[in-house]
Amino acid sequence: MSRIKYYYDPKTCKYERYQRSKWDITLNTLGFLSSSLILAVGILIIFNFYFDSPKELILKKENKELRYYYELMETDVVQMSKMLSDLQQRDDNLYRVIFETEPIPSEIRKAGIGGVDRYREIREKGLNPEKLIIDLRSKVDNLKRQLYVQNVSYDEVSNLALNKEEYWASIPAIQPIVNEELTQLASGFGSRLHPILKVRKMHTGVDFSAPQGTPIYATGDGVVSDVKTVFGGYGKYIEIDHGFGFVTRYAHMHEFKVRKGQKVKRGDQIGTVGNTGSSTAPHVHYEVIKDGNFVNPVHYLFKDLEPSEYEKILELASQENQSLS
């Protein structure tokens, strides 16, 4: 029950009952509400500053979980990148060395993925963890690109492996005549005294001396690309295309045992030793041409020679004597 208020009226010399006007009531009510509102806002600000709302607590929990899973994915991406790097190293330094092919250039392995702004869509969504998402997406895209390049590389290496048997069979890896005693190599590769001109000239092959009619054999699998007879020079000679950049030539022959376009295997007889063309004695002048360049045939005689025999024939081929053609 509210108290009744009185005031002293000097005119009547009496205590009169105080009557509040509606304006006073309105002002008092507004003052109370304003104070209450200010106090409530202050309390709310202080509460929000020191305490999280339920919604904020849920969002913070979700962000914490998302960051945890992001870090797990980041760790997986780093581990996958290391594994891919190991595969790339093995690919370049082992598999491609074995199969004698060039490593994949680093600019191809690390080539970027097209698009001026590939992640514009992510930026336009206005996501708060935008940088984290773009960074991880960029790493994943780069990893995908490198995995694709590596996959293509393994396809190439696989094809090389399938062709390797054919490759080894095609290399000119035996002597063109039977030379078990290693006594028939008459002149080696390099600068030699020409038997007719009597001046030093480049001898582009090796000479194996043998009686006329001695069988001559193909030194590797291939296709007979040329069967020719010329006056002077090589005389009667045969060329075999072995593929993989290898060509062999057998000169000064007596007779042919194959025809142009015929396929031959290593060890097949292709003709006999003769003394045709610019030759001073019965022998076979044997050349190995790799990618259009003359190379020392002795370096390829690994199929039918023991290490000690190879060293001996290498020593014989290095002697600077007169060639037979």
VOLOGU-962188 format. One record per residue (C-alpha): residue number from 1; residue in one letter; x, y, z. Coordinates in nm, 3 decimals. Layout:
N
+------+-------+---------+---------+---------+
: fimi : rotor :      xx :      yy :      zz :
+------+-------+---------+---------+---------+
:  NUM :     A :       X :       Y :       Z :
...
+------+-------+---------+---------+---------+
***
This chain:
325
+------+-------+---------+---------+---------+
: fimi : rotor :      xx :      yy :      zz :
+------+-------+---------+---------+---------+
:    1 :     M :   0.000 :   0.000 :   0.000 :
:    2 :     S :   0.150 :   0.334 :  -0.114 :
:    3 :     R :   0.207 :   0.603 :   0.144 :
:    4 :     I :  -0.008 :   0.916 :   0.138 :
:    5 :     K :   0.196 :   1.236 :   0.117 :
:    6 :     Y :   0.100 :   1.575 :   0.273 :
:    7 :     Y :   0.237 :   1.925 :   0.245 :
:    8 :     Y :   0.188 :   2.240 :   0.461 :
:    9 :     D :  -0.014 :   2.518 :   0.299 :
:   10 :     P :   0.078 :   2.856 :   0.459 :
:   11 :     K :  -0.234 :   3.018 :   0.318 :
:   12 :     T :  -0.473 :   2.789 :   0.498 :
:   13 :     C :  -0.229 :   2.702 :   0.776 :
:   14 :     K :  -0.323 :   2.340 :   0.721 :
:   15 :     Y :  -0.162 :   2.022 :   0.597 :
:   16 :     E :  -0.306 :   1.944 :   0.261 :
:   17 :     R :  -0.295 :   1.604 :   0.085 :
:   18 :     Y :  -0.043 :   1.597 :  -0.204 :
:   19 :     Q :  -0.201 :   1.509 :  -0.538 :
:   20 :     R :   0.041 :   1.406 :  -0.823 :
:   21 :     S :  -0.039 :   1.525 :  -1.169 :
:   22 :     K :  -0.048 :   1.298 :  -1.473 :
:   23 :     W :   0.260 :   1.474 :  -1.610 :
:   24 :     D :   0.459 :   1.385 :  -1.298 :
:   25 :     I :   0.348 :   1.026 :  -1.324 :
:   26 :     T :   0.447 :   1.014 :  -1.690 :
:   27 :     L :   0.790 :   1.166 :  -1.625 :
:   28 :     N :   0.857 :   0.930 :  -1.336 :
:   29 :     T :   0.750 :   0.632 :  -1.544 :
:   30 :     L :   0.970 :   0.737 :  -1.838 :
:   31 :     G :   1.265 :   0.799 :  -1.607 :
:   32 :     F :   1.228 :   0.455 :  -1.452 :
:   33 :     L :   1.200 :   0.283 :  -1.788 :
:   34 :     S :   1.501 :   0.474 :  -1.926 :
:   35 :     S :   1.714 :   0.383 :  -1.627 :
:   36 :     S :   1.605 :   0.022 :  -1.650 :
:   37 :     L :   1.682 :   0.012 :  -2.022 :
:   38 :     I :   2.027 :   0.166 :  -1.976 :
:   39 :     L :   2.101 :  -0.075 :  -1.694 :
:   40 :     A :   1.980 :  -0.372 :  -1.901 :
:   41 :     V :   2.191 :  -0.270 :  -2.201 :
:   42 :     G :   2.494 :  -0.226 :  -1.977 :
:   43 :     I :   2.444 :  -0.566 :  -1.819 :
:   44 :     L :   2.398 :  -0.725 :  -2.167 :
:   45 :     I :   2.716 :  -0.564 :  -2.301 :
:   46 :     I :   2.916 :  -0.677 :  -1.999 :
:   47 :     F :   2.770 :  -1.028 :  -2.020 :
:   48 :     N :   2.841 :  -1.059 :  -2.392 :
:   49 :     F :   3.194 :  -0.931 :  -2.339 :
:   50 :     Y :   3.282 :  -1.192 :  -2.078 :
:   51 :     F :   3.048 :  -1.476 :  -2.176 :
:   52 :     D :   2.959 :  -1.646 :  -2.509 :
:   53 :     S :   2.606 :  -1.692 :  -2.620 :
:   54 :     P :   2.479 :  -2.046 :  -2.693 :
:   55 :     K :   2.495 :  -1.977 :  -3.067 :
:   56 :     E :   2.849 :  -1.848 :  -3.038 :
:   57 :     L :   2.948 :  -2.151 :  -2.834 :
:   58 :     I :   2.811 :  -2.379 :  -3.108 :
:   59 :     L :   2.990 :  -2.183 :  -3.384 :
:   60 :     K :   3.317 :  -2.185 :  -3.193 :
:   61 :     K :   3.288 :  -2.560 :  -3.141 :
:   62 :     E :   3.222 :  -2.610 :  -3.515 :
:   63 :     N :   3.517 :  -2.386 :  -3.607 :
:   64 :     K :   3.742 :  -2.580 :  -3.372 :
:   65 :     E :   3.632 :  -2.909 :  -3.528 :
:   66 :     L :   3.676 :  -2.772 :  -3.882 :
:   67 :     R :   4.025 :  -2.649 :  -3.801 :
:   68 :     Y :   4.109 :  -2.990 :  -3.652 :
:   69 :     Y :   3.995 :  -3.169 :  -3.968 :
:   70 :     Y :   4.169 :  -2.909 :  -4.185 :
:   71 :     E :   4.497 :  -2.976 :  -4.003 :
:   72 :     L :   4.448 :  -3.351 :  -4.053 :
:   73 :     M :   4.393 :  -3.292 :  -4.428 :
:   74 :     E :   4.693 :  -3.060 :  -4.438 :
:   75 :     T :   4.907 :  -3.334 :  -4.281 :
:   76 :     D :   4.777 :  -3.588 :  -4.533 :
:   77 :     V :   4.853 :  -3.354 :  -4.824 :
:   78 :     V :   5.209 :  -3.298 :  -4.696 :
:   79 :     Q :   5.265 :  -3.674 :  -4.659 :
:   80 :     M :   5.123 :  -3.740 :  -5.006 :
:   81 :     S :   5.349 :  -3.469 :  -5.150 :
:   82 :     K :   5.653 :  -3.634 :  -4.990 :
:   83 :     M :   5.548 :  -3.975 :  -5.126 :
:   84 :     L :   5.498 :  -3.824 :  -5.473 :
:   85 :     S :   5.837 :  -3.656 :  -5.451 :
:   86 :     D :   5.997 :  -3.994 :  -5.374 :
:   87 :     L :   5.818 :  -4.150 :  -5.672 :
:   88 :     Q :   5.936 :  -3.868 :  -5.896 :
:   89 :     Q :   6.296 :  -3.914 :  -5.778 :
:   90 :     R :   6.279 :  -4.289 :  -5.844 :
:   91 :     D :   6.118 :  -4.226 :  -6.181 :
:   92 :     D :   6.386 :  -3.979 :  -6.296 :
:   93 :     N :   6.693 :  -4.137 :  -6.135 :
:   94 :     L :   6.614 :  -4.508 :  -6.159 :
:   95 :     Y :   6.345 :  -4.617 :  -6.403 :
:   96 :     R :   6.427 :  -4.365 :  -6.674 :
:   97 :     V :   6.799 :  -4.429 :  -6.635 :
:   98 :     I :   6.742 :  -4.803 :  -6.675 :
:   99 :     F :   6.537 :  -4.747 :  -6.989 :
:  100 :     E :   6.773 :  -4.476 :  -7.118 :
:  101 :     T :   6.515 :  -4.203 :  -7.158 :
:  102 :     E :   6.525 :  -3.839 :  -7.057 :
:  103 :     P :   6.383 :  -3.733 :  -6.715 :
:  104 :     I :   6.064 :  -3.527 :  -6.717 :
:  105 :     P :   6.157 :  -3.156 :  -6.700 :
:  106 :     S :   6.074 :  -2.992 :  -6.367 :
:  107 :     E :   5.874 :  -2.717 :  -6.544 :
:  108 :     I :   5.636 :  -2.985 :  -6.671 :
:  109 :     R :   5.608 :  -3.159 :  -6.334 :
:  110 :     K :   5.539 :  -2.828 :  -6.158 :
:  111 :     A :   5.325 :  -2.669 :  -6.429 :
:  112 :     G :   5.034 :  -2.468 :  -6.295 :
:  113 :     I :   4.667 :  -2.534 :  -6.357 :
:  114 :     G :   4.487 :  -2.298 :  -6.594 :
:  115 :     G :   4.278 :  -1.997 :  -6.502 :
:  116 :     V :   4.367 :  -1.640 :  -6.408 :
:  117 :     D :   4.162 :  -1.657 :  -6.088 :
:  118 :     R :   4.076 :  -2.022 :  -6.033 :
:  119 :     Y :   3.938 :  -1.961 :  -5.685 :
:  120 :     R :   3.716 :  -1.660 :  -5.755 :
:  121 :     E :   3.405 :  -1.864 :  -5.673 :
:  122 :     I :   3.536 :  -1.928 :  -5.322 :
:  123 :     R :   3.615 :  -1.560 :  -5.270 :
:  124 :     E :   3.272 :  -1.453 :  -5.391 :
:  125 :     K :   3.102 :  -1.670 :  -5.128 :
:  126 :     G :   3.261 :  -1.448 :  -4.863 :
:  127 :     L :   3.366 :  -1.734 :  -4.636 :
:  128 :     N :   3.561 :  -1.639 :  -4.325 :
:  129 :     P :   3.817 :  -1.922 :  -4.352 :
:  130 :     E :   3.868 :  -1.823 :  -4.716 :
:  131 :     K :   4.249 :  -1.825 :  -4.698 :
:  132 :     L :   4.263 :  -2.172 :  -4.543 :
:  133 :     I :   4.028 :  -2.316 :  -4.805 :
:  134 :     I :   4.208 :  -2.154 :  -5.100 :
:  135 :     D :   4.548 :  -2.261 :  -4.967 :
:  136 :     L :   4.441 :  -2.622 :  -4.923 :
:  137 :     R :   4.255 :  -2.627 :  -5.255 :
:  138 :     S :   4.565 :  -2.493 :  -5.429 :
:  139 :     K :   4.781 :  -2.766 :  -5.276 :
:  140 :     V :   4.532 :  -3.037 :  -5.373 :
:  141 :     D :   4.509 :  -2.907 :  -5.731 :
:  142 :     N :   4.886 :  -2.898 :  -5.760 :
:  143 :     L :   4.906 :  -3.250 :  -5.620 :
:  144 :     K :   4.647 :  -3.371 :  -5.872 :
:  145 :     R :   4.847 :  -3.215 :  -6.155 :
:  146 :     Q :   5.172 :  -3.380 :  -6.043 :
:  147 :     L :   4.996 :  -3.714 :  -5.996 :
:  148 :     Y :   4.861 :  -3.690 :  -6.350 :
:  149 :     V :   5.209 :  -3.618 :  -6.490 :
:  150 :     Q :   5.351 :  -3.908 :  -6.287 :
:  151 :     N :   5.077 :  -4.140 :  -6.411 :
:  152 :     V :   5.158 :  -4.048 :  -6.772 :
:  153 :     S :   5.526 :  -4.107 :  -6.696 :
:  154 :     Y :   5.457 :  -4.455 :  -6.560 :
:  155 :     D :   5.255 :  -4.535 :  -6.871 :
:  156 :     E :   5.558 :  -4.436 :  -7.078 :
:  157 :     V :   5.793 :  -4.640 :  -6.858 :
:  158 :     S :   5.555 :  -4.936 :  -6.884 :
:  159 :     N :   5.569 :  -4.917 :  -7.264 :
:  160 :     L :   5.947 :  -4.893 :  -7.245 :
:  161 :     A :   5.954 :  -5.203 :  -7.026 :
:  162 :     L :   5.743 :  -5.392 :  -7.281 :
:  163 :     N :   5.981 :  -5.282 :  -7.557 :
:  164 :     K :   6.296 :  -5.350 :  -7.354 :
:  165 :     E :   6.325 :  -5.712 :  -7.467 :
:  166 :     E :   6.309 :  -5.598 :  -7.828 :
:  167 :     Y :   6.560 :  -5.322 :  -7.750 :
:  168 :     W :   6.820 :  -5.559 :  -7.604 :
:  169 :     A :   6.772 :  -5.801 :  -7.892 :
:  170 :     S :   6.826 :  -5.517 :  -8.141 :
:  171 :     I :   7.152 :  -5.381 :  -7.998 :
:  172 :     P :   7.450 :  -5.490 :  -8.216 :
:  173 :     A :   7.613 :  -5.683 :  -7.933 :
:  174 :     I :   7.823 :  -5.962 :  -8.092 :
:  175 :     Q :   8.117 :  -5.984 :  -8.331 :
:  176 :     P :   8.020 :  -6.016 :  -8.700 :
:  177 :     I :   8.239 :  -6.327 :  -8.746 :
:  178 :     V :   8.338 :  -6.614 :  -8.520 :
:  179 :     N :   8.645 :  -6.488 :  -8.336 :
:  180 :     E :   8.679 :  -6.703 :  -8.026 :
:  181 :     E :   9.055 :  -6.660 :  -8.005 :
:  182 :     L :   9.026 :  -6.280 :  -8.047 :
:  183 :     T :   9.304 :  -6.286 :  -8.306 :
:  184 :     Q :   9.112 :  -6.163 :  -8.608 :
:  185 :     L :   9.058 :  -5.800 :  -8.511 :
:  186 :     A :   9.302 :  -5.634 :  -8.750 :
:  187 :     S :   9.228 :  -5.264 :  -8.707 :
:  188 :     G :   9.022 :  -5.056 :  -8.465 :
:  189 :     F :   8.808 :  -4.744 :  -8.466 :
:  190 :     G :   8.971 :  -4.401 :  -8.495 :
:  191 :     S :   9.250 :  -4.230 :  -8.687 :
:  192 :     R :   9.440 :  -4.494 :  -8.888 :
:  193 :     L :   9.685 :  -4.513 :  -9.177 :
:  194 :     H :   9.491 :  -4.574 :  -9.498 :
:  195 :     P :   9.632 :  -4.885 :  -9.677 :
:  196 :     I :   9.608 :  -4.731 : -10.025 :
:  197 :     L :   9.639 :  -4.356 :  -9.977 :
:  198 :     K :   9.907 :  -4.397 :  -9.707 :
:  199 :     V :   9.773 :  -4.100 :  -9.509 :
:  200 :     R :   9.601 :  -4.093 :  -9.172 :
:  201 :     K :   9.223 :  -4.094 :  -9.208 :
:  202 :     M :   8.930 :  -4.153 :  -8.980 :
:  203 :     H :   8.853 :  -4.524 :  -8.971 :
:  204 :     T :   8.480 :  -4.535 :  -8.897 :
:  205 :     G :   8.463 :  -4.902 :  -8.804 :
:  206 :     V :   8.670 :  -5.207 :  -8.711 :
:  207 :     D :   8.827 :  -5.462 :  -8.946 :
:  208 :     F :   8.806 :  -5.837 :  -8.883 :
:  209 :     S :   9.043 :  -6.035 :  -9.106 :
:  210 :     A :   8.925 :  -6.378 :  -9.218 :
:  211 :     P :   8.959 :  -6.611 :  -9.519 :
:  212 :     Q :   8.729 :  -6.537 :  -9.811 :
:  213 :     G :   8.397 :  -6.717 :  -9.770 :
:  214 :     T :   8.394 :  -6.696 :  -9.388 :
:  215 :     P :   8.033 :  -6.648 :  -9.269 :
:  216 :     I :   7.929 :  -6.299 :  -9.157 :
:  217 :     Y :   7.650 :  -6.274 :  -8.902 :
:  218 :     A :   7.398 :  -6.005 :  -8.809 :
:  219 :     T :   7.502 :  -5.858 :  -8.474 :
:  220 :     G :   7.146 :  -5.774 :  -8.366 :
:  221 :     D :   6.782 :  -5.813 :  -8.467 :
:  222 :     G :   6.671 :  -5.581 :  -8.745 :
:  223 :     V :   6.567 :  -5.531 :  -9.105 :
:  224 :     V :   6.808 :  -5.533 :  -9.399 :
:  225 :     S :   6.783 :  -5.174 :  -9.523 :
:  226 :     D :   7.044 :  -5.185 :  -9.801 :
:  227 :     V :   7.220 :  -5.448 : -10.014 :
:  228 :     K :   7.463 :  -5.274 : -10.253 :
:  229 :     T :   7.761 :  -5.331 : -10.477 :
:  230 :     V :   7.987 :  -5.034 : -10.559 :
:  231 :     F :   8.325 :  -5.009 : -10.731 :
:  232 :     G :   8.582 :  -4.898 : -10.480 :
:  233 :     G :   8.485 :  -4.787 : -10.131 :
:  234 :     Y :   8.280 :  -5.046 :  -9.945 :
:  235 :     G :   8.254 :  -5.281 : -10.243 :
:  236 :     K :   7.975 :  -5.526 : -10.166 :
:  237 :     Y :   7.809 :  -5.422 :  -9.844 :
:  238 :     I :   7.493 :  -5.465 :  -9.637 :
:  239 :     E :   7.322 :  -5.226 :  -9.396 :
:  240 :     I :   7.084 :  -5.343 :  -9.122 :
:  241 :     D :   6.845 :  -5.107 :  -8.946 :
:  242 :     H :   6.804 :  -5.236 :  -8.589 :
:  243 :     G :   6.567 :  -4.963 :  -8.475 :
:  244 :     F :   6.621 :  -4.754 :  -8.162 :
:  245 :     G :   6.869 :  -4.542 :  -8.361 :
:  246 :     F :   7.109 :  -4.831 :  -8.439 :
:  247 :     V :   7.236 :  -4.915 :  -8.790 :
:  248 :     T :   7.518 :  -5.160 :  -8.872 :
:  249 :     R :   7.719 :  -5.184 :  -9.194 :
:  250 :     Y :   7.917 :  -5.486 :  -9.322 :
:  251 :     A :   8.155 :  -5.404 :  -9.611 :
:  252 :     H :   8.388 :  -5.576 :  -9.862 :
:  253 :     M :   8.170 :  -5.891 :  -9.871 :
:  254 :     H :   8.210 :  -6.174 : -10.119 :
:  255 :     E :   7.846 :  -6.276 : -10.148 :
:  256 :     F :   7.508 :  -6.187 :  -9.996 :
:  257 :     K :   7.281 :  -6.429 :  -9.809 :
:  258 :     V :   6.991 :  -6.186 :  -9.751 :
:  259 :     R :   6.784 :  -5.942 :  -9.954 :
:  260 :     K :   6.670 :  -5.587 :  -9.890 :
:  261 :     G :   6.366 :  -5.567 :  -9.658 :
:  262 :     Q :   6.435 :  -5.906 :  -9.500 :
:  263 :     K :   6.405 :  -5.939 :  -9.122 :
:  264 :     V :   6.704 :  -6.094 :  -8.950 :
:  265 :     K :   6.783 :  -6.212 :  -8.599 :
:  266 :     R :   7.108 :  -6.175 :  -8.411 :
:  267 :     G :   7.335 :  -6.456 :  -8.526 :
:  268 :     D :   7.169 :  -6.506 :  -8.867 :
:  269 :     Q :   7.419 :  -6.537 :  -9.154 :
:  270 :     I :   7.387 :  -6.241 :  -9.391 :
:  271 :     G :   7.684 :  -6.306 :  -9.622 :
:  272 :     T :   8.049 :  -6.407 :  -9.646 :
:  273 :     V :   8.384 :  -6.235 :  -9.609 :
:  274 :     G :   8.533 :  -6.097 :  -9.931 :
:  275 :     N :   8.790 :  -5.860 : -10.068 :
:  276 :     T :   8.576 :  -5.620 : -10.275 :
:  277 :     G :   8.599 :  -5.241 : -10.304 :
:  278 :     S :   8.894 :  -5.054 : -10.154 :
:  279 :     S :   9.029 :  -5.356 :  -9.969 :
:  280 :     T :   9.385 :  -5.490 :  -9.946 :
:  281 :     A :   9.301 :  -5.831 :  -9.796 :
:  282 :     P :   8.996 :  -6.049 :  -9.724 :
:  283 :     H :   8.816 :  -5.901 :  -9.423 :
:  284 :     V :   8.487 :  -5.752 :  -9.308 :
:  285 :     H :   8.478 :  -5.381 :  -9.230 :
:  286 :     Y :   8.214 :  -5.349 :  -8.956 :
:  287 :     E :   8.049 :  -5.019 :  -8.854 :
:  288 :     V :   7.796 :  -4.923 :  -8.588 :
:  289 :     I :   7.599 :  -4.603 :  -8.642 :
:  290 :     K :   7.394 :  -4.463 :  -8.350 :
:  291 :     D :   7.152 :  -4.177 :  -8.418 :
:  292 :     G :   7.338 :  -4.094 :  -8.739 :
:  293 :     N :   7.686 :  -4.086 :  -8.581 :
:  294 :     F :   7.966 :  -4.341 :  -8.613 :
:  295 :     V :   8.053 :  -4.500 :  -8.279 :
:  296 :     N :   8.319 :  -4.748 :  -8.173 :
:  297 :     P :   8.172 :  -5.096 :  -8.238 :
:  298 :     V :   8.397 :  -5.250 :  -7.972 :
:  299 :     H :   8.195 :  -5.073 :  -7.703 :
:  300 :     Y :   7.893 :  -5.287 :  -7.796 :
:  301 :     L :   8.063 :  -5.627 :  -7.802 :
:  302 :     F :   7.931 :  -5.735 :  -7.462 :
:  303 :     K :   7.709 :  -6.026 :  -7.555 :
:  304 :     D :   7.970 :  -6.290 :  -7.642 :
:  305 :     L :   8.272 :  -6.166 :  -7.446 :
:  306 :     E :   8.383 :  -6.220 :  -7.088 :
:  307 :     P :   8.519 :  -5.911 :  -6.905 :
:  308 :     S :   8.878 :  -6.026 :  -6.957 :
:  309 :     E :   8.812 :  -6.094 :  -7.327 :
:  310 :     Y :   8.653 :  -5.753 :  -7.366 :
:  311 :     E :   8.960 :  -5.586 :  -7.213 :
:  312 :     K :   9.184 :  -5.778 :  -7.453 :
:  313 :     I :   8.985 :  -5.689 :  -7.765 :
:  314 :     L :   8.963 :  -5.328 :  -7.647 :
:  315 :     E :   9.343 :  -5.321 :  -7.618 :
:  316 :     L :   9.381 :  -5.469 :  -7.968 :
:  317 :     A :   9.136 :  -5.217 :  -8.116 :
:  318 :     S :   9.324 :  -4.925 :  -7.961 :
:  319 :     Q :   9.651 :  -5.005 :  -8.138 :
:  320 :     E :   9.721 :  -4.743 :  -8.407 :
:  321 :     N :   9.806 :  -4.971 :  -8.700 :
:  322 :     Q :   9.714 :  -4.963 :  -9.067 :
:  323 :     S :   9.356 :  -5.040 :  -9.159 :
:  324 :     L :   9.267 :  -5.297 :  -9.427 :
:  325 :     S :   9.030 :  -5.063 :  -9.610 :
+------+-------+---------+---------+---------+
***
